[in-house]
Amino acid sequence: MKYTNLPNTNIKVSKICLGTMTFGEQNTEAEAHEQLNYAVEKGVNFIDTAELYSVPGRLETQGSTEKFIGTWLKNQKREDLIIATKITGPSPGLVYIRENMGFSNKAIDEALEKSFTRLQTDYIDIYQLHWPERNTNFFGTRNYKHNVEEKWKDNFNQVIEKLNALVKEGKIRHYGISNETPWGLMRHLNESTKYNFTRCKTIQNPYSLLNRTFEMGLAEMSIQEKVGLLAYSPLAFGVLSGKYLGNISKKFRLEKFPQLKIMRQYMGDQATFATKKYLELAQKNNMSLVQLALAFINQQPFVTSNIIGATTIAQLKENIASIDVNLSEDVLEKIDAINELQPNPAP
């Protein structure tokens, strides 16, 4: 395994992070523990989850992922592991999670205590805001349109002050953001600097060969301001495994769960065209498409950790083994050339 420092800290995190959103829906508790044990055996010390999980989010399985991790974590050496979880952003369809949605002080306290109980721990290493409270572009939304009638209150200061207090109390070590924009990241950093609050350490946004929009504005900020990317959906919801190029099984996630229709952006004509090009490139260089896709992310200078997920141990083994694949400059140039054919294949 390879490791990198969590930005502006002395905490070493594995370059591969185990994503766990399948635990409780596609994976049983026993399968979840098997994945966790294998990942740790291979040097992974970084585990990412959320109070919302498993995915797709629904009342019957909400919190199951954290619970499965908790029954495993209680028998581990806690200080050797970096646990990241998230507080759900406001959404009318998710009010079953908490009565107090959003990021008020009361909501944060309630969400954090519930995560402690499910995870069977008394501190979180990285506590993340799952998505912004305001109306902005995330989860594939394009063409930002400002709503002058939006009643959202600019409360960056209140949220960061609360997170700062939780750091001082020892309940969280650091905080991160997720599904954020350059403006949102800027506001977080400015408020922390202005009031000497704890500083945002990570940003968890989608990043893959089929979605390189992070590079347009956030990559420079990530490097210059030392806010590391935790890249999610590195295989574009499984599309970059190549399995959607053949006979599509009803067992595949995007077929099994119609609720995830927003992720079907990765199955459009342009995305399929690009996927085929990347597959050809991988085959010419004696590697799998998965290896090419994940190694590309692992080598990016703004990436702190690559969040991989799997439903089978075989998939997990291949994903983690990508850490040993080094792409040459020639292959990287060819990846960029394919990207130039259609820079935004999965809008």
Rosetta blueprint (number, residue, H / E / L):
1 M L
2 K L
3 Y E
4 T E
5 N E
6 L L
7 P L
8 N L
9 T L
10 N L
11 I L
12 K E
13 V E
14 S E
15 K L
16 I E
17 C E
18 L E
19 G E
20 T L
21 M L
22 T L
23 F E
24 G L
25 E L
26 Q L
27 N E
28 T L
29 E H
30 A H
31 E H
32 A H
33 H H
34 E H
35 Q H
36 L H
37 N H
38 Y H
39 A H
40 V H
41 E H
42 K L
43 G L
44 V L
45 N L
46 F E
47 I E
48 D E
49 T L
50 A L
51 E L
52 L L
53 Y L
54 S L
55 V L
56 P L
57 G L
58 R L
59 L L
60 E L
61 T L
62 Q L
63 G L
64 S H
65 T H
66 E H
67 K H
68 F H
69 I H
70 G H
71 T H
72 W H
73 L H
74 K L
75 N L
76 Q L
77 K L
78 R H
79 E H
80 D H
81 L L
82 I E
83 I E
84 A E
85 T E
86 K E
87 I E
88 T L
89 G L
90 P L
91 S L
92 P H
93 G H
94 L H
95 V L
96 Y L
97 I L
98 R L
99 E L
100 N L
101 M L
102 G L
103 F L
104 S L
105 N H
106 K H
107 A H
108 I H
109 D H
110 E H
111 A H
112 L H
113 E H
114 K H
115 S H
116 F H
117 T H
118 R H
119 L H
120 Q L
121 T L
122 D L
123 Y L
124 I E
125 D E
126 I E
127 Y E
128 Q E
129 L E
130 H L
131 W L
132 P L
133 E L
134 R L
135 N L
136 T L
137 N L
138 F L
139 F L
140 G L
141 T L
142 R L
143 N L
144 Y L
145 K L
146 H L
147 N L
148 V L
149 E L
150 E L
151 K L
152 W L
153 K L
154 D L
155 N L
156 F H
157 N H
158 Q H
159 V H
160 I H
161 E H
162 K H
163 L H
164 N H
165 A H
166 L H
167 V H
168 K H
169 E H
170 G L
171 K L
172 I E
173 R E
174 H E
175 Y E
176 G E
177 I E
178 S E
179 N L
180 E L
181 T L
182 P H
183 W H
184 G H
185 L H
186 M H
187 R H
188 H H
189 L H
190 N H
191 E H
192 S H
193 T H
194 K H
195 Y H
196 N L
197 F L
198 T L
199 R L
200 C E
201 K E
202 T E
203 I E
204 Q E
205 N L
206 P E
207 Y L
208 S E
209 L L
210 L L
211 N E
212 R L
213 T L
214 F H
215 E H
216 M H
217 G H
218 L H
219 A H
220 E H
221 M H
222 S H
223 I H
224 Q H
225 E H
226 K L
227 V L
228 G E
229 L E
230 L E
231 A E
232 Y E
233 S L
234 P L
235 L L
236 A L
237 F L
238 G L
239 V H
240 L H
241 S H
242 G L
243 K H
244 Y H
245 L H
246 G L
247 N L
248 I L
249 S L
250 K L
251 K L
252 F L
253 R H
254 L H
255 E H
256 K H
257 F L
258 P H
259 Q H
260 L H
261 K H
262 I H
263 M H
264 R H
265 Q H
266 Y H
267 M H
268 G L
269 D H
270 Q H
271 A H
272 T H
273 F H
274 A H
275 T H
276 K H
277 K H
278 Y H
279 L H
280 E H
281 L H
282 A H
283 Q H
284 K H
285 N L
286 N L
287 M L
288 S L
289 L H
290 V H
291 Q H
292 L H
293 A H
294 L H
295 A H
296 F H
297 I H
298 N H
299 Q L
300 Q L
301 P L
302 F L
303 V E
304 T E
305 S E
306 N E
307 I E
308 I E
309 G L
310 A L
311 T L
312 T L
313 I H
314 A H
315 Q H
316 L H
317 K H
318 E H
319 N H
320 I H
321 A H
322 S H
323 I H
324 D H
325 V L
326 N L
327 L L
328 S L
329 E H
330 D H
331 V H
332 L H
333 E H
334 K H
335 I H
336 D H
337 A H
338 I H
339 N H
340 E H
341 L H
342 Q L
343 P L
344 N L
345 P L
346 A L
347 P L
